[in-house]
Amino acid sequence: MGTEMWGYADSSGHVAGADLTGFKVEASDGSIGRIHKHSADAGRSFIVVDTGPWILGRHVLVPAGLVREVDVDNETVRVAATKQEIKASPDFESGRHDDDVAFIRLIEQYYANRHM
């Protein structure tokens, strides 16, 4: 996974300009939370998932390339990652990691090297 990690796949159903904030997030093996923040910046689109009580309310960044389906009618986003992969991902702190190049590289390495 390279630069395509940061862009929505054409098959995802994502529509440019759509706000996904508040949508439910479904991992490949079940629900993981809601979208806390959504960024559709060119070259670095992502969602920040608020995992809620499932794993003690962490916020995690999921690159747009992992979004497999955006279901607008049911306000649900399905991602190509398991709950365990999301649980083990680095914490995201808004304001601290938004433009942190080292954090972005950490996310790239984490998702590129995950074991399925």
Kinemage of the C-alpha trace (Angstrom):
@kinemage 1
@onewidth
@group {chain A} dominant
@subgroup {mainchain}
@vectorlist {calphas} color= white
{ca met a 1} P 0.000 0.000 0.000
{ca gly a 2} L 1.604 3.243 -1.114
{ca thr a 3} L 0.081 6.573 -2.035
{ca glu a 4} L -3.224 4.834 -2.847
{ca met a 5} L -3.541 4.413 0.913
{ca trp a 6} L -4.612 8.050 1.197
{ca gly a 7} L -7.295 8.122 -1.503
{ca tyr a 8} L -10.799 6.644 -1.653
{ca ala a 9} L -11.165 3.797 -4.148
{ca asp a 10} L -13.596 4.561 -6.960
{ca ser a 11} L -15.595 1.501 -5.881
{ca ser a 12} L -16.026 2.777 -2.280
{ca gly a 13} L -19.032 4.927 -3.064
{ca his a 14} L -17.428 7.991 -1.467
{ca val a 15} L -18.705 11.201 -3.003
{ca ala a 16} L -16.401 14.225 -2.980
{ca gly a 17} L -17.669 16.856 -0.576
{ca ala a 18} L -19.733 14.402 1.499
{ca asp a 19} L -19.300 14.810 5.255
{ca leu a 20} L -18.920 11.417 6.921
{ca thr a 21} L -18.678 12.769 10.479
{ca gly a 22} L -20.941 10.773 12.784
{ca phe a 23} L -21.232 7.750 10.481
{ca lys a 24} L -20.920 4.306 12.092
{ca val a 25} L -17.731 2.401 11.250
{ca glu a 26} L -17.768 -1.331 10.588
{ca ala a 27} L -14.535 -3.320 10.562
{ca ser a 28} L -14.408 -6.592 8.638
{ca asp a 29} L -15.460 -8.382 11.851
{ca gly a 30} L -17.915 -5.950 13.428
{ca ser a 31} L -18.656 -2.454 14.671
{ca ile a 32} L -15.754 -0.318 15.954
{ca gly a 33} L -17.236 3.123 16.565
{ca arg a 34} L -18.152 6.355 14.791
{ca ile a 35} L -16.333 8.839 12.623
{ca his a 36} L -15.119 11.702 14.787
{ca lys a 37} L -13.354 13.585 11.997
{ca his a 38} L -13.209 13.257 8.238
{ca ser a 39} L -10.567 14.772 5.989
{ca ala a 40} L -10.787 14.669 2.212
{ca asp a 41} L -7.569 16.574 1.548
{ca ala a 42} L -6.041 15.776 -1.824
{ca gly a 43} L -3.265 13.259 -1.333
{ca arg a 44} L -4.134 12.546 2.316
{ca ser a 45} L -7.750 11.643 2.931
{ca phe a 46} L -8.662 9.793 6.106
{ca ile a 47} L -11.233 9.216 8.807
{ca val a 48} L -10.630 9.473 12.534
{ca val a 49} L -12.616 6.824 14.369
{ca asp a 50} L -13.843 7.359 17.921
{ca thr a 51} L -13.813 3.804 19.210
{ca gly a 52} L -16.056 4.750 22.136
{ca pro a 53} L -16.322 2.314 25.010
{ca trp a 54} L -15.156 -0.618 22.847
{ca ile a 55} L -11.481 0.167 23.508
{ca leu a 56} L -11.735 2.934 26.064
{ca gly a 57} L -12.624 5.784 23.743
{ca arg a 58} L -9.467 6.013 21.688
{ca his a 59} L -9.267 8.002 18.480
{ca val a 60} L -7.493 6.276 15.616
{ca leu a 61} L -6.701 7.453 12.111
{ca val a 62} L -7.728 5.179 9.244
{ca pro a 63} L -6.465 6.085 5.756
{ca ala a 64} L -9.164 6.497 3.081
{ca gly a 65} L -7.682 3.624 1.073
{ca leu a 66} L -8.997 1.216 3.709
{ca val a 67} L -12.573 2.429 3.225
{ca arg a 68} L -14.329 -0.267 1.221
{ca glu a 69} L -17.876 1.086 1.242
{ca val a 70} L -19.689 4.271 2.151
{ca asp a 71} L -23.380 3.552 2.765
{ca val a 72} L -24.989 6.988 2.900
{ca asp a 73} L -28.523 5.650 3.443
{ca asn a 74} L -27.482 3.793 6.615
{ca glu a 75} L -24.741 6.301 7.571
{ca thr a 76} L -22.182 3.501 7.735
{ca val a 77} L -18.597 3.204 6.512
{ca arg a 78} L -17.070 -0.247 6.099
{ca val a 79} L -13.293 -0.601 6.317
{ca ala a 80} L -10.874 -3.323 5.256
{ca ala a 81} L -9.351 -3.886 8.685
{ca thr a 82} L -10.258 -6.036 11.656
{ca lys a 83} L -11.204 -4.729 15.076
{ca gln a 84} L -7.867 -6.020 16.383
{ca glu a 85} L -5.943 -4.120 13.686
{ca ile a 86} L -7.784 -0.935 14.596
{ca lys a 87} L -7.266 -1.621 18.320
{ca ala a 88} L -3.508 -2.034 17.822
{ca ser a 89} L -3.114 1.075 15.646
{ca pro a 90} L -1.373 4.220 16.944
{ca asp a 91} L -3.451 6.738 18.928
{ca phe a 92} L -4.454 9.905 17.083
{ca glu a 93} L -4.426 13.235 18.914
{ca ser a 94} L -6.145 16.057 17.035
{ca gly a 95} L -4.025 19.179 16.903
{ca arg a 96} L -0.889 17.185 17.576
{ca his a 97} L -0.847 14.636 14.750
{ca asp a 98} L -2.844 16.414 12.011
{ca asp a 99} L 0.229 17.579 10.088
{ca asp a 100} L 2.904 15.507 11.841
{ca val a 101} L 4.959 13.889 9.060
{ca ala a 102} L 6.455 11.311 11.430
{ca phe a 103} L 2.965 10.248 12.566
{ca ile a 104} L 1.738 10.001 8.965
{ca arg a 105} L 4.701 7.754 8.129
{ca leu a 106} L 3.967 5.660 11.231
{ca ile a 107} L 0.387 5.152 10.024
{ca glu a 108} L 1.613 4.250 6.529
{ca gln a 109} L 4.030 1.681 7.928
{ca tyr a 110} L 1.475 0.256 10.339
{ca tyr a 111} L -1.216 -0.377 7.731
{ca ala a 112} L 1.214 -1.406 4.990
{ca asn a 113} L 2.814 -4.023 7.253
{ca arg a 114} L -0.222 -5.414 9.059
{ca his a 115} L -0.614 -9.158 9.099
{ca met a 116} L -3.967 -10.460 7.973
